[in-house]
Amino acid sequence: MSSAPAARPGIADLVAGVSIAGLLLPEAVAYSGIAGMPPQAGVIALFAGLLVYGLFGSSRFAIVSATSSSAAVLFAATAAMPGVDAATRLAMGTGIVLLAGVFFVIAGLAKLGAVSSLIAKPVLRGFALGLALTIVVKQLPKVLAVQPAHSDFFRLAFDLAAAWRHWNLAGAAMAIAALLLMRLFSRWRAVPAALLVIAAGIALDASGISRAWGVMAVGPMALDFSHPGLPSLDRAQWLSLVELAFAMALILYAESYGSIRTFAMRRGDNVAPNRDLLALGGANLLSALFQGMPVGAGYSATSANESAGAQSRAAGLVAGLVVGVAVLTLLPWIAHTPEPLLAAIVINAVGHTLNPAALRPYFQWRRDRLVALVAVAAVVLLGVLDGLLAAIGVSLLLLLRGFSRTNVSWLGRLRQSHDYVDVARHPEATVPPGVLIARPEVPLFFGNADAVFAAIRARIDGAPALHRMVLSLEESPDLDATSIEALCEFAAYMRVRGVPLALARVKDEVRDVLSKVASPDLPAAAYAAWSVDDAVNPPA
């Protein structure tokens, strides 16, 4: 795979940067509303993400900015804090962004680039679908100018339906028209559809037409980069944010790495996950210093950047420059953006995840379909934050369930070859007389070692005239303390029975640790064989 080009702007990057700037600025303002933060928070996050990742990231296509998922998680985290005023809630939100950045940096320095693998893809897709549904429903009060009494999914939907007589149909018409226009213009990636929608909305508000229809505007936005600083929180408040920030960092990286890896594989580029962890950490730290939102590499913005013809990370830097010029010149006008149009931009942005067909493969494959549906239900029923934590918990449970299986295959020789295969799947394979050959189908670790060896002993107890036992450890790249003890106990059990034990296909790391254990029941000769055939028929 080729490496991504360095961040040197060319004509293609200039065109791509200008094109995606029209998408990024409206989305940044809109995502601020999702997060419950002032409009400038999304713009600050946009600047931080584009600058830091453009300078230090590894992907030539990734656009790092505020994302709908991180905005929803941030709002859920801060809204769940009882008894705090708006200023403290804003400070605690900034604290979550800062700690998430710290977690990214620590993970990057510790080379934990594969941390996103802790969340299974079916869980991620189910979470994304549930989150998209939640975001869309929570944008409807802005579209319809209704103030629901509840914020959870079903009661919010019921409140909206019950208040149908008070819906602002003009706002709904504006949002529908905006969605149709963005859908129409999506065929031409170079056309900044979201920016055109915003410009039309500003014209309607500035002329007084939308206000006459009862449609509210987003309000004033003030950017101040002169006073960076840490949020003023006490020790107890910082400690209360650690768990929330960890969850934020995990979902941000899972989303970001998914986008980065997808486009890298599509174009044959290398990925550098540890470098990207550091870049994302720096971007979130910089955003937090200026009271911005969390940032990650969202799929929609990254896809738009690739489609616009970006060739290097310079496209993101160009986009940041264009956004900066737009903000400096058009900042007073952005305050006139009608809220239904911002809601439409959010709905359009999450539209690619609002598709149940993304879960179809799991039903076709008959794999993990229940897990994906549980992730959807967790977000809808428990809310964004608790749903996220539940989805992560499901991923970890899946990991433990897979490792804790006690599947053991019993091997036989395939015809006259040196290959040994599972006799349950290959009944033509023959087992040498007086020999049992066991192969645990999962890596041995503390969660399954005792159960695996119990299953092997049960088979041995029913095997008369046994004169040799072979254990293939090809699925175990290493052994923890519990599995070492279980292996030593099994070796002692075989010694008591008077049956020689031979280990086959033992990895180098396992050989090293067994030499340190120096068990009299597991001398070096017991694991000298590299193949199953050598263990069954040791050389004279």
Secondary structure, 3 states (H helix, E strand, C coil): CECCCCCCCCHHHHHHHHHHHHHHHHHHHHHHHHHCCCHHHHHHHHHHHHHHHHHHCCCCCCCEECCHHHHHHHHHHHHCCCCCCHHHHHHHHHHHHHHHHHHHHHHHHCCCCCHHHHCCHHHHHHHHHHHHHHHHHHHHHHHHCCCCCCCCHHHHHHHHHHCHHHCCHHHHHHHHHHHHHHHHHCCCCCCCHHHHHHHHHHHHHHCCHHHHCCCCECCCCCCCCCCCCCCCCCHHHHHHHHHHHHHHHHHHHHHHHHHHHHHHHHHCECCCHHHHHHHHHHHHHHHHHCCCCCCEECHHHHHHHHHCCCCCCHHHHHHHHHHHHHHHHHHHHHCCCEHHHHHHHHHHHCHHHCCHHHHHHHHHHCCCHHHHHHHHHHHHHHCHHHHHHHHHHHHHHHHHHHHCCCCEEEEEECCCCCCEEECCCCCCCECCCCEEEEEECCCCCCCCHHHHHHHHHHHHHCCCCCCEEEEECCCCCCCCHHHHHHHHHHHHHHHHHCCCEEEECCCHHHHHHHHHHCCCCCCHHHHCCCCHHHHHCCCC
